[in-house]
Amino acid sequence: MASPAALLQRAAQGSGSNRGTGSNSVSGIISTLVPVVIIAAISIALFILLRKKFGKIYYPRSEQTILKESDKRTPHKDVGIFSWVSDLRSLPDDFVLQRNSLDGYLFLRFFKVLIIIAGAGCLITWPILFPVNATGGGGQSQLDVISFSNVNNPNRYYAHTFVAWIYLGFITLVVARERMYLIGLRQAYFLSAARSKRLPSRTVLFMGIPKDQRSESSIRQALGPDVQNVWIPTDCKDLEEIVKDRTKAHGKLEGAQVKLSKLSNKNRLKAENEAEKKGNAEENQRQDPLHWVDKKKRPTHKLKFLIGKKVDTIEWGQQELPKLNEEIRREQSKHTQGNAEVVGAAFVEFSSQGAAQRAYQQALHGSKKKAWKPRYIDVQPDEIIWKNLKESYLTRKIKLTVAAILVTLTILFWTPITAFVGALTNINYLTQQVPFLSFITKIPSVILGVVTGLLPTIILSVCVILFPILCRLLAKIAGEPTLSAVELKTQNWYMAFQVVQVFLITTFASGASAVAAQIVSTPSSAPGLLAKNLPKASNFYLSYFILYGLAQAAAQLLNIVPLLLFLVLGKFLDSTPRKMYNRWVSLAGIGWGSEYPKWTNLGVIAISYSCIAPLIMGFALIGFSLLYFAFRYKWLFILGNKIDMKGEAYLRALRHLMIGVYLSSICMIGLFAIGTSGNTAGTGPLVLMIIFLVAVIVFHVLSNKALDPLEQGLPLSHFSGKAQQHDQVGGPHHGSQDGMVQNGHGSSQVPNEKYVGHDLEANPSGSRSHPSGDVGSEEKTGNKLTQKVRPYIDRKFYEPNRQMNFELPEVNYEHSEAYHNPALVAKAPFVWLARDGCGVSKKMVSDNRAAGIASTDEFAWFDEKNKLHWDHDKVEEVTTMLEEKEVLTDGRKESLAVSQR
């Protein structure tokens, strides 16, 4: 029997003779591969050449710091253009987990899972299904000869059935095992000293609090003596608008004054050059600084777009900012003195991480009413969407329902576009049956290959860019209270879009377009024709894997968008020292809600076609490997974590991979059914696949029942005894130990159970005690499956990861203001100017201070070519200056902590 390689060679040799007979698989792949390889080669070459020159773009996390922290390497200067390759090899993925973020590490692990799935697919499916399909007698050509469509005899379906049992069963077990691994890893990560000592780890956000319980005393009475601090947000809508106006006014004033300094300096330099030529260099130095620019050329703007009054920006800003500052101070005072309306939410800090987990989990599982829902733990102050905290439970549910309906309608709206893309991939089949399209057959082979291979892929890629933007907008409007919750909602919606539009609609349109005319003329032939032609849609996804695997990997390395921003747009956009500083200290991040679905859908596609067109597994293996390599470089040297997903995005991606198992099973059942229509020989494989599908469903339901409780929170038994010796809170804000009892194992503390764990809605006063104060008995209240799987997870995944040394960046919160609306604690911004040779900046600083506006021209200057600079070597001093005069966001603090390590 011919080998897979021989079959591929034979298919390629016959491509020229198959132009009019239907398949264009080889020419389509080649036409896609050639331009993509060229683009990828150029991108990689540019990356190698530019990497050393633009370190801020290609290793902003500081390569030398990373190498210094590696126990395998010592600090050194980059000695060659390929030294980064050896650095990648010497630094393990665990480095990302221990020094960067849990989410970054899990993102890399997801690609490793996809690589394992694709590699196993090649090993399991190719040796059996390639020969079975190639000798199937279906009369197919080119790459279609090794797909399911080339099988005529239903008895051969047994091979596909048992391969599917083995391979799809393997994937199901891999997903279950990864979920258990994630449970153990998250427990070790969140219980580590580096993470557990942070304020958010012991803080719970309660929403939907009834009006009669929106007071600190009521909340403390309901939750017991373990409550350390309570922050009840107020409705700051009006205050936020004023702060936003001040921010705009400040930006206009700062930008205008820097512009005036630059323009004055330009004129001064020009005048000095002319005076130097005339031998009189002193005359210009006696002029007043503001005389370098004609008053008519000073920066101006209109108060309203197009129709507003035109004003001098600097004079307007110096008058407007003090007014806004005073207005904001009055409004802030109203909120701090308790004269503002409170909203139905509260941030509650507990005396320990264990107490917070108990309150979060018991409130989460013990209540059936809508009050005090939803709840979130470990909420970072930076990720809160403050305006959504006032949404009631019912309002939020209604908005989410409406948003889901809009997303569904949008997905359906996209159908004509993706159907057109699918039709392009099999245009040759369509032209055979629709005569007026026959002119397409006269197109040269190379161009036709681009039309059927590269063009559809590009169209589809461009079309899907806008959808996650819409999802994020709808999630925020629907009332999601945190950015991480928005990303999770986006991930679900975008995954639905990817599966329905990028996969199912494209697949059906591609397969159906090949036989549309035949079905119209002979409807009874539809089942058999679809069984033969639907597998041919896999040709499109071979091109899709080429584009995403090779081109995307190269693009990720080149980091083209930040590079263009740095080289081109940054020179025009970064017109002030503040803007230059912000770009310098900020680390790039990933939008988890839009990033995971792209790659998860590729995994779903590969799994779905694994037993129908197994060649796709090889392309998937190469594509996922290249992407893993590119993203590994980025997470080691470039990326930071903008939004802390706490591993939830990875968990959802694993769950979404099971869509591939179900789609593959259902598709094979459908193909068996229509392929054996009127032939009882294929009944056996059909029944066996149905049995397998039922078995997968049963296993999936049971695994969810066992793992769901462990995925929703940290096991409470880890907070007793020596399981977490650092589960105590120290410092000036945490001296109270009321309600705490010693557990007999050193100084670890266990909250008094009579307050924590009761039904908040049934008895908000807290008088109803918990049935048991024993932590061990509390752990046994889970279902039996959870109790059985828990020891295995602890032994296999939790204990080994607990030994890991996590060195995460420290984030110091201003404790008393940690969970205040930023508008409530916003300080008056100061104006940061740049020194110039003619003294305009000093004049502006003096005028600003006289108007009551804090200003400085330290750490920034214009050089002899009138180019703006700020002192990169004194980033810590600049940061200190900003922290003293303004409130930096916690995310910015974390980015600075990373960049300064």
N, C-alpha and C positions, 0 to 999 in steps of 0.2 A: 504494500500500500504506500502511496506517495506520501512524503513528509510534508508538513505545513510549509516549509520553505520552498519546496519544489512546486507545491500548489500555487503559492503566491507568485513564483517566477513564471509559471505557466499562464496565470491570469494576466500578469503584466505583459507578457509577450503577445497575448491575444487582444490587447486593448485596441490596436489599430483596426482590427477587423470587426469590432463590435460597435462601431460608431452608430450604425443605423439599426442595430438589433436591440438596443435598450440601455445597457449599463454604461455608465460613465464614471464608475467608482475610482479606477486607477488614475485617469486623467484629472478627475476632480481633486484627488488627494495630492497628486504631484503639483497641480496648479496652485493649490493652497500651500503646500510645503515650500516650494521654491521662494516665493516672495517673503514668506514668514521667516525662513532661514536667513535670507538676506537682511531683513529688518533686525532680526535677533542678533546676527553677527555684528552689525553696525552698532547696535545698542551696547553689547558687551564690550566691544572695542572702545567705545566712548567712555564706558564705565571705568575700564582699566586705565585709560589715559587721564581721566578727570579726577579720579579718586584721590590721588595725593594732593592735587591742587586745591580741591574744594572739600577739605576735611569736615567743615560744618555741615555739608550736605551728605557726605558718605560715611562719616563716623562721628556724629555729634555727641554720642555717649562717651566719647573720649577713648580712642583705641588704646592709648597708653595706660589709662586707668584700668581698663578691662584686663590688659595683659599683666598689669601689676598685681591684680587681685587673683589671677590664675596661679595656682600652685605649681603649674607645669612650666611657666615662662617667667622671665624677668623683664623689667621695663627696658625698652629699646626703641630706637627710632626706626621708622618704616624703611627697610633696606632695599626693597624692590617692589615692582608693580604687582607681583604675584604673592607677596607675603601674606595677604589676607586669606589666601587659600589654606596655608598652614595654620593660620589663626583659627579658621573655621574648624579645622580638624582637631585642634588641641582643646577647644572649648566645648564642653558637653552641653546638651540641651538644658540640663539641670541648672546651668549658670543663669539662664533666663529666669527660672523659677526662684532662685535664691537671691538674685540681684535686681531683677526687673519687676516681673508681675506673674501672678498665677495665670491670668488670661493669656498672656503671651506664650507661656510655656505650653498651655493646653492647645493653643492654636497650632503650634508646631506638632504637637502630639496628634492632632486630628489628621494632619497630612501623613504622618507615619502610619496611622490606622488605615487611611485610604491606600497607601502604598502596600501594606500587608494584604488588604482585601484584593487589590488588583493583582498583586504577585501570586497570591493563592489561586486567583481565578485563572491565571495563565497555566499554572501547574495542574489544576484540576480539570479544566475544560478543554484545553488544547489537545492533549494526547488522545482524547476520546472523541470529541465532537468534530474536530477538523476532518479526520478520516470518514466519520459517519456522514457528515454533510457533503464532503467532496464527492463521495461515491453514491450520493442519493438519487441520481438520475433525474433531476429536475430540469435539466437543460439550461441552467443559469450560466453566466459568464463573468469573467473578471473576479472581483472580490466576492461577488454574490455566490460564487460556487462553494464557498466554505461557510455559508450561513444557513439558517433553518429553511429558507425559501427553496433550497436545492434538494430538499428531501421529499420524495414522492410516496414512499412506502410508510404507512402509519406504524408498522411494526418497529421501525427505527426510533419512534418516539420514546421507547423505553430507555434508550441511551440518554436522551435529554432529561427524562424524568429522574433517573437515579443520579445523574450529575447534578441536577438542580437540588435534589435532596441533600447531597453532600455539601455542595457549595453554599447554597442559601442557608442551610442549617449552620454551617461554619460561621457565616456572617452574623446570624442571630446570636450565637454564643459569644462572638467577639464583642458585639454591642453590649450584651449583658455583662461581660467581664469588664469592659471599659467603664461602665456605670459603677460597678463595685470599686474599681480602682479610683475613680473620681471621688467617691464617698470617703475612702480612706485618706486620699491626698488632701482633700478639703479639710477634713478634721485635723490632720497634722498641721496644715497651713494656718488655719484660723485659731488653733490653740497654741501656736508658737508664740514666744515672747515678743517677737518683732511685730506681730499682728494684734495679739490680744490686748496689748497695753494701750492701743489707740482708743480714743474716746468713742468712735462709732461702734466698736465691737461690743460695748456694753450699753448702747443706746437703741431704743425701739421707737419707731414712728407709729403711733396709733392714729387712724383716721376714722371719720364717721362718728365722732363723739357727740352724744346728744347735748343740747343747749344747757340742760340743767346740771351737766357734769363738766362743763368747760371752765374749771378753776383748778388751781394747783392743789388746794386742800381736798377737793373731791377725787382728783387723780391719785394723790398720795394715799388717801383713805382706801381707794379701790385696790391699789397695787401693793400696799404694805410698806413696812419700814426699810425695805431694800432700795427704795427710790432715793436717789441721791440728788438729782436736779430735774426740774421740769421746765421746758420751754413751750409756751402756748403761743403760736403765731397769731399776729393780728392782720387784719385786712389792710395791706399797704399799697393798694392800687394807686391811689392819688400820690402817695409819697414816691412810688417807683417812677411815675410819670415826671415828677419834678426832678428827680435824680437823673433820669434819662435826658431831660432838657439841659441840666447842668453839664452832663458829660459831653453833649454836643457842643455847648457853648465853650467849654474848656478846650475841646479839640480844635474848634475854629480859632480861638485866641492863640493857642500854642502854635498851631500851624501857621497862622498869619505872622506871628512875631519871628518865627524861625525863617519864614520866607522873606520878611523884611530884612533880617540880618544877612541872609544870603545875597539878596539883591544889592544891599548897601555894600557888602564886601566885594561883590563883583565889580561895582562901579569904582570902588576905591582902588582895587588892583589894576583896573584898566587905566585910571587916572595916574597912578604911580608909575606905571610902565611908560605912559606918554611923557610924564614929568622927568623920568629918568633919561629918556632920550633927549629931552631939552636941557638937561643938566640942572633942573630945579625940583628937588625931591621933597622940600620942606613945606611948600605952599599948601598942599592938600591936607597936611596933618593938623592944621589949625582950625579946620572946619568943624561945625557941630555934627555929631554922628548922624542925626536924622536928616541932614541936608544932602546926604549921598543919594537919596531917592526923592524924585519929584513927588509932591503930595498927591498928584493925580494918579500916580502909579502905585500908591499904597494898596495893600490887599483890601478888597471890598466884597460884600455879598448882599443878597436880597433877603429880607426877612421872611418873605413867602416866595415860593417857587414861581418864577417868571413875573408875577404881578406885584410882588412885594416891594417895599421901599428899599432903595439901595443905601447901605450904610458902610462906614469905615469899620472893618472887622475888629481892629485892635481897640478903637475907642468904644465900640459897642460891647466888646467882651469885657473890658475893664469896668464898665458900668453894670453889665448884666450878671456877671459871676457873683459879685457881693450880694446882689438882691436875691439870687437863687440860693446862695449859701444861708442867708438869714431865713428864707422861707423854709428851707429844708430843716434847719435847726428847730424852728417852731413846730413843724410837723413831726419830727422825731420826738420832741419833748412830749407831744400829745400822746404818742404811742407808749413811751416809757413810763408815763404817769398813769397809765391805765384808762385813758379816755378814748380809746379806739376799740372797735369791734373785734372780738376774738373769733377765730375760725374753728371749725370742728376737727382739729388735729392737735397732736401734742408729741413733742420729742421728750422721751423719758429716759434719763440716765440712771442706771442701776449701779449698785455698789460693786458689782463684779460681772464678769462676762457670763458666768454661770447663772446668776440671778436674771440677767437680761434674757438669756436663752429660755429659761423656765417660763418667764412671763410671756415671751413671744410665742412659744410653742403651746402652752396651755390655753392662751387666749385664742390662738389660731385653731386648735382642734376642739376645744371644749365649748365653743359657742355656736349656736345655730341661728342667732339673730343677726340683723344687718348692722347693728351698732358696733362701734369700735373696729370697723373693717374698712379697708384692708390694713394689714400690719406689715411693716418692713423692719428688718434688723440690719445693723451695720451700714446705715445710710451715711454716705459721705456728704458733708455740708455743701460741697461744690456741685453736687448732682441734683439738688432739690429744685423742682419747678414750683416756686412758691405760690404762684397764682392758682395752681391746681389743688392746693391743700384745702381750700374752702369748699370743694365739691362734695356734696353729700353722696352717700352710697348709691342711692337710687338714681340721682342725676348722672353719676359717673357710669353706671351700668347702661343707662339709656344712650348716652353719648357713645360708649364703646360699641353698642349694638348698631347704631347709625353708622359709625365709622366702618364697622365690619361689612355692612351692606354696601357702602360706597366703594370699599376695596373690591368686593365681589363684582360689582358692576364695572369697575375699572378693568379688572382682569378680563371680563367678557368683552369689553370695548377693544381690548388689544388683539382679540382673535383674528380679525381680518389681516392685520399686519403680519402676524406669525404664520397664518395660513399661506399668505403670499410667499413668505420666506421658505416654507416647506415645499411649496410648488416649484420654486426655483431649483431646489436640490435634485428634483427628478424631472427636469424639463424635457429630457430626451424621451422618457416614457410617454409624456403627455403629447409631444409633437407627433408621435406615431399615430395617435388616435384622433387628434384634432388637426385637420389638414391646414387650416388657415394660419397655424403656427409653424408650418414647415420651413419658413424662411430661417428659423433659428438653426436648423441643421446645416445651413451654409456658412455659419460662423466658424472661423478657424478653431481647431481643437484647443489650442492654448487659451484663447479668449473664452471659449465655451466652458473650459475647466474653471476659469476664474469666476464666471457667471454662476456656475452650479456649485462651486466649492467655497471660494473666498468671499464673494459678494454677499451671499445669504448670512454667513457668519458675522460679517461686519455690520450688516443691517440689524441683525438680532441683538448684537452687543450694544449698539447705539440706542436701540429702542428701550432696553431694560435699565438704562442709567437713571432715567427720571423717576421710575416707580418707587424706589426706596425713599426718595426725597418726599414724595407724596405721603408715604406711609408714616414717616416721622412727623410730618405736619399734622396728620390726622390723629396720631397717638397723643400728641401734646394737646390738641384741641379737645380730645375725648376725655382728658383729665388725668392721664398718668402722672403721678407725683414726682417721679425721679427720672433722670436721663437713662439710667440702666433699665427701668421699666419700659421706657420708650423704645430702647434698642431691642428688648425682648419681643415686644409687640411687633416691631418692624421686622424682626427675624422671622416670626411666624407668618406674617402677611407676605413678605417677600419670598419666602420659601414656597408658599402656595402659588404665587405668581410664576416662580421659576418652574415648578413642576407642571403646572397647567399650560403655561404659554411656551416656555422654552423647550419643554419636553413633550408633553402629551399632544398639544395642538400641532406643533411642528411635526411630530412623528406621524400623526394621523393624516395631516395635509400632505406630507411627503409621500406616504404610502398610497393614499387614496388618489392623489393626482396622477399616479402612474397607471391607474386602471379606471379612471373616471368614465371615459367614453365607453369602455367595455361593459361597465356596470349599467350604464344608461341603456345600452342596446340589449343587454341580456341580464336582467336583474337577478335571475336565479344563480348566476355565476359569481355573485358577490362574495360569499364566504370563501370559496376556494381562491379567488383572485386576491382577496385581502390577506389570506394566509400566506400566499406566495410573495406578496409585494410589501407588506408592512415591515418585514425584517430589512428590506432594502433601505429604509429610512436611516439605518445605522450608518450609512455612508456619510451622511451629513455630520454625524457626531464624531466620526473619525477626523474630519476637518476641524470640528469644534475643539477636540482635544489638542490638535496640533496648534491651533491659534492660542488657546488658553494656556497650554502647557509650555510651549516654546516662547511665543511672543510675550505673554504675560510675565513669565519668569525673567526674561531679559529686561522688560520694562520695569519690573520691580527693582532689579539691580541698578538700572540707570537712574531710577528715582527722578523721572523726567519733570514732573510737576514742581517739586521743590527746587529743582535745578533751574527751571525757567523763572520761577519766582525770584530766585536769588540773583540770576544773571540779568534778567530783563525787568520784570515787573517790580522787583524789590527796589531797583534804582529809582523808580518813579513813585512807588507807593510809600517807601520808607523815607519820608521827607522830614522827619523829626527824630531827635535822639531817642524818644520814648518808643517810637515804632521800630527803630533799629534794634533797641534793647529787647523788646517783646519778641521779635522774630529770632533773636539770637538765643534767648534762654528757653524758648518753647521747643518741646520735642514733638515730632509728628506722632499721630496716633492712628487708630483704625476704627472705623464705624462698624461695630460688631454686627449690628442688625442687617447691614447690607453686604458685609464681607463673607460671613459664614454661608449664607444661602447659595452664593455663586459656586462655591466649591462643594458644598453638600449636594447640590443638584447634579454636579458632574459625577459624584459618587453614586447617586441614585440612577443616573443614566447608565453608568457602567454596569451596575448590578442588574438593572432591568434587562439589559441586552446580553448579559453574560452567557446565557444558555441559548440565545437566539442567534446572535452574531458574535461569537467569542473573540474574534480578532480585536474587538474594541478594548478588551482587557489589556492588550499589549500597549496600545496607544495611551490608555489610562495610566498604566504603570510608569511609562516614560514621562507623561505630563505631570503626574503628582510628584514624581521624584524631582523634576526640575523646579516645580513650585516650592517644594519643601526646602530645597537648597537656597532659593532666592529669599524666601521669608526667614529662613534661619539667619542669613546674613543681616537682614533688616532688624530682627529682634535682638541680635547681639550688639549691633553697632548703631542703630538709627532710632528705632521706635521706642516710645514710651506708652503708658496706658492712660489714655484720656478719661475713659469711663470704666470704673471698676465693676465688672460683671460678676465677680465672685465665682467664676466657673460655670455660671448658669447658661451662657451662650454655648459652651462646649457640650453641656448636657443636652440642650435642645437639638444641637446638630447631630448628636448620637441618636436621639429619638427619631429625627428626621431621616436618618439613613435607613431606618426600617421601612420607609416608604418604598425604597428600591426592592426590598425583599417581597413586599406585598404586590407591587406592580409586576415584578418578574413572574411571580406565581400566577397572578390573575391573567397576565398576558399569555403565558404558556397554556393555561386552561382554555382560554379563548381560542388560541391557535390550534390546540388539539381538537377542540369542539368543531371548528369550522373546517379544519383540515381532514377530519374523519367523518364529515357529513355523509351519511348513507353507507359508511363502511365501519362495521363493528370491530375491525381489527385494532382501531385506535382507542377503544373504550377503556382498556386496561390502564394505559398511561394517563388518560383523563381522570379516572377514578383515583389513581395514586397521587396525582397532583392536588386533587381536592382534599384528600386525606392529609397531605403535607400542609396545605394552607390552614386547615383546621388545627393541626398540631402546633403550628407557629402562633396562631391566634391564642390558643390556650396557654402556651409557654409565655407569650408576651404579657397576657393578663396577669398570670401568676408572678412573673418577675416584677411587674409594676407594683403589685400588691406588696411584695417583699421589700422593694427598694425605695418606693416613694416616701415612706416615713423617714428614712435615713437621709434622703436627699433634701428634705425640707428644713432640716435644722441639725445642730450638733447633738449627739447623744448626751443626755444629762449625766450619765454615769461618769463621763470624762471629767466632770467638775467636782467629783468627790475624791477624797483620799489624796494620793500622790499623783493622780492622773494629770492634774494641772496645778503645779505648785505656785505658779505665778498668777493664779486667778484672784488676785487681790488688787485693790486700788489704793494707791498711796497719794501723798501730796496734800496741799493745803485745802483742797476742795473735797476731800474724801476721808475725813476723819471719823465720821459717824459709823458705829458698828452695831447700831440697834437692830435687833431682830436676827443677829447672826449667832450661830452656835458652832462650837468647835467640834470637829468630826473625829478627833482622836488620831489624826495623822498630821502632826505639825500644825502650821498656822493656816492651812487652806480653810475656806469658809463655805458653809452651806446655808442658803437662805432659809428663813423660817417658813415652812411650807403652809402654814395656816393662812398666809396672805397671798402667796403666789400659786396660781393654778386653779383658782375658782372661776366660776362663770361670771364674767364682769356684768353681763346684761341681767342675769337672773338676780344678782345681788351686788350692785355697785358699791355698797358700803364696805364690802370686804368681810362681813361677819361670818360668811359661810366658809368653813374650813375645808382644806383638802382632805380626802379620805385617809391619806397616809402621809406622814412626814418622812418616810423612808425612801431614799433615792433609788435604791435597788428595786423595790416593789413598783416604783413609778415606771422604771424601765421596762417592766414585764407587762405593761398594759398594752403594748403593741401586739399585732397579730402574730400568729405562730410562725409564719414564713419569715417575717422580719427577725424574730428571735433565733431562728435556725441559721440564717445567713449572716447575722451580725458577728458571731465569733470568727467566722472565716474572713470577713472583711478586716476585722481588727488585726488578726494574725498575719494575713497576707499583704495588706496594703497600708493599714494605719501605723502599726508599730515600726516597720522599716522606714517610712517617710517621717516619722516623728523624730528620728535621729538626725534629720537634715538640718543644716545650719542656715537659717533664713536671715539675710542681712538686707532688709528692705529699707528704703529711705525713710527717715524719721519725719513726721509731720506734726509740728507743734501748733495746737489750736489755742486761740484766745478763749479759754474755757467759758467764761461768763457770756461770751458773745457767739459761741460756736454755732448754735442753732437759731440765731436771729436772722431775719431777712436782711440780706446785704444792704438794702436801702436804709434799713433802720440804724445801721452802724457805719454807713458810708461817711468818710471824712472828706472835707473840702480838698479837691485835687490841687496840686501845685503845678506851676508851669515850669517845664524843663527846657531851657534854651541852650544854644551852643555859642561859645565864645567866638567873636569875630575881631578882626584887626582894626576896625574903625570904631568900636565901642558901642555899637547899637544894642548888643545883648545886655551890657551893663546898664544902659539907659532904660531898657525895657524891664529889667529886673527891679530897678529903683522905682519906676512908674507903677509896676504891678504891686509892689509892697506898699506904696503910698495909697493904692486903691483897696488894700486889704487882701491882696492875692499873694499867697506864698509863691516865691519864684527862686530859681537858681540857674546858673550857667556852668555848673561844675561838671567835670567828666565828659564834656563834649566840646567840639571846636570845628572851625572851618580851616582847612590847610591853605597853603600858598596857591593851590589851584582851585580854591573855593569849593572843595569837596568836603561833605559833612562826615565827621567821625565821632565815635564815642569810645571810651577807654575799655576795651575788652579785657585788658589785664587786671582791671579793678572791678570785676563783676560783683564781687562780694560787697565792696564799698557802695556800689551803685544800688545793689539790692537793699542794703541797710538803709540807705537814704530813702528809698521808696517805702520801705516798711515803717520808717519813722514818721513819714509824712502822709502816707496813704495806707489803705487796707489792701494787702495783696490777697488774692483768692488762695484757698488751700491747694488747689490744683497747681497754681503757679509756684507755690512754695515747694510742692513735691517735685516739679520739673526742675526747679533750681537746685534742690537737694541732689537730684540725679546728676545734673550737669556739673556740680561742684565736687562730686565724689572723687 
